[in-house]
Amino acid sequence: MRVAVVTGGSRGLGRAFTISLARRGWHVVIDAREPVQLTQTVAEIGIPHAVTAIPGDVSDPHHRVQLAGMANAVGGVDLLVNNASVLGLSPQPGLADYPLNVLEHVYAVNTLAPLALIQLLLPQLVRRGGRVVNVSSDAAVQPYPGWGGYGSTKAALEQLTAVLAVEHPQLRIYAFDPGDMATDLHQQAFPHENISDRPSPDSVVPALLALAEADLPSGRYRTADLMAGIGR
């Protein structure tokens, strides 16, 4: 049985991907900050034995230990998807006005927590010949005004991803840019706009599945490239 850990699995891309993996025979360990929403997600998936839900915040070291322990208990992790993210303030301020205590939390969730989970799960990943997907953003590589806080956390995550891939060539380690989606986080970024014209998270799942199940080399991938079969 293949085992995945998907953080932020109760909504958006994490939820859509968890549903897909469970239906493809994976066992998925998911987390989210809201216990009620997490329980509802598991119920909606309708395959209780395929999903283990652990409420908590990925920036909490004790919670990360719980995730790693559960993954090991169900056989060891084959796939880690660091999907959980926070936007920070909404509307997003310019960097010159960004409260540093808020920015520290955004880095804790978006950059440091994924690295910490990789460190905890690395023995399992090596044993299983596993792979890691760190969900990034085009804001990691494009300097959009107002996106300096969130974007810089994802830029740092992408550099961590690239270095880890070089340091652990026996694994597949990916940075994944899903593109714009109609998600709660994206709505927070544009609080006064209608974002219903953005693609749904479900439309991105096939690209993410390619990283989970195909034999692609480590690197940075975008949904558009993966869907077109181009690669990096």
N, C-alpha and C positions, 0 to 999 in steps of 0.2 A: 504494500500500500504506500502510495506517495503522500507525503505530509508537507503542508504549506503553513507558514505563519504569515498572516496578512493583517497589518495594523490598520486601524481606522476602517474596520470591516463592516460597519453598520450603515453606511450611506455612501452615495456617490460611486466612484470607481471601485473602492474597496468592496462595497456591497455587491456590485455587479460582477466583479471578478470572483468573489467568494461563491456566489451562486453557480457560476460557470464551472469552477473547479469541483465543487461538490457533485454536480451532475456528471462530471467526467471521471468520478471515482476517487478523487483526492479526499484525504481528511484535512480539514482546514481549521487551524487555531486562529481565532479572530479576537480583536479587542476593540473597545470604544470607551469614551468617557461617560456616556449616558447608558446606565444599565437597562433602563426600560426599552430604549430604542434597540439595544443589542439583543434583548430577549425577543422583541418583535421581529427582528431580522432573521433570527434562527427559526422562529415559527413560520415565517413566510417562505423560507427556503424549503421546508417540508421534508428534509432528510436529517432528522436529529442526530443520528449516529455519525454523520459525516462532518459535523461542525462542533467544535468546542469553543465556547464563548467565555472570555475572561474580562470583566469590566475593569477599567483602569486607564491611567494616563501613561503614555510611553516615556514621559520625562521622569517618572517615578522609578528609581532603581529596584525597589521591591517588586513592582509590577513586572518589570522586564525579567526578573528572575523567575516569576511565575510563568510567564510565556515560554521561556526556555525550558523550564522543568516540564511543562505540559507537552511540549513538542517532543522532548526526549521520552516521555512516558508512553506516547502513542507510536513510537518507533524511530524517532529522529527526523530532523527536518531536511527535506530535499529542496525547498524553495522558501526564501524569506522575501516578502514584499514590504518594504518600508514605505507605506502609503500615508500614514497618519501625518497630518500637517496642520498648522495654524497660520492664519493670515497675519495676525497682529491687529493693529488698530484699523477701524473702518469708519469713515474713509481713510485711506492710507496717507500718512503725512510724508513730506519730503524728509530726506535724511538729516538735514540741518535742524529739523524740529522733532526728530523721533525720540521719544523718551527711552533712555537706555535700559531702564528696568524692564520695559515691555519688550524691547529688542532682544534682551538676554533670554527671555522666555521663548521667543520665536526661534532663536538659535538652539535652545535646549530641546525643543520638540522636533524641529525640522532638520537639524544637523547632528547634534550630539547624541540624541536618542537612537537614530539609526546606526551610528557607529557603535554605540554601546551594545545594541542588540546583535550586531555582527560579531563583536568580540565574544559575547556570551554563547552564541550559536556556532561559532567557527569550528569547534571540535566535531559537532554533529554534521555540519556542512562538508567538512573534509572527509569524514567517514562515509558519507552518502554520495560524495561527488556532486554536491549540490550547487545551487545558483542563488544569486541575490539580485533583486530588482529594487533600485532606489528611485522612487517616483520624483521626478524633477519638474522643470517648467521652462518655457522659452524665456522667462524672466531671469533665468540663470545665465543666459548668454547675450540677452539684449537689454540695454540700459533704458528701460522705460521710466519716465518721470513718475514718482510716487511709488515705485516698486522696489526701491533700494533696500528696504528692510527684508521683505520676503524674498526678493530675488537674490540678495547676497547670501541668504541661508542656503538657497538651492545651488548657487554657484560653489559654495564651500562643499556642499554634499557631492556635487559632481567631481570636484577635485579629489575628495576622499575616495570616491568610487574608482576613479582612474588609477590612483596609487594602489588601492587594495587589489585591483585586477593585476597590476604588475607584480605585487608582492605575493599573490596567490594564483599563479597561472594554472593550477589544477582545477580551479573553480571557474564558473561563468559569473561575472559581476557586471551588471548593467546599470546605466543611468537611462531612465525612460521619460521622455517628454510627451505626455499624452495630448497636448494641445488644449485649446479652449473646450470646456464642457459645461453643460448646464448642471452645476453642482451648488451646494450650499456655500462652499468656500468661494466659488467664483461670484456668487450673488453678493456675498459680503464685500468683495472687492469693488463691486459696482452697485451700491445699495439703492440707487435711484433709477436704475435702468431695468428694462425687461430683457432678460438673457435667454428667453425661451427659444431663440433662434440658434443657440449654440448646440453642437452635437450632444446626444445623450451619452452618459458613461457606458451604456451597453454597446454603443457603436465602437468604442475603443477596445473592448475586451478581446476581439480577435488578434489585435496587435500585441497585447500583453500576453496572450496565450502563446504567441510565437516565441517570446522570450522565455516562457516557462517550459515549453515542451520541444521546441526546435533546437537544432545544434548550431546556434549562432555564436560567433566569438564575442568576448567581452568588449564593451564599448558603449557609446552613447547612441540611442535610437529614438526616432520620432515615429509617432503613429502613422503619418503620411507615408514615410519610407517603408515601414514594415507592411502596410497594407498594399503597397505597390510592389512588394517583393524586391525592393532595391537594396535594403540593408542599411548600414550606417549612413 
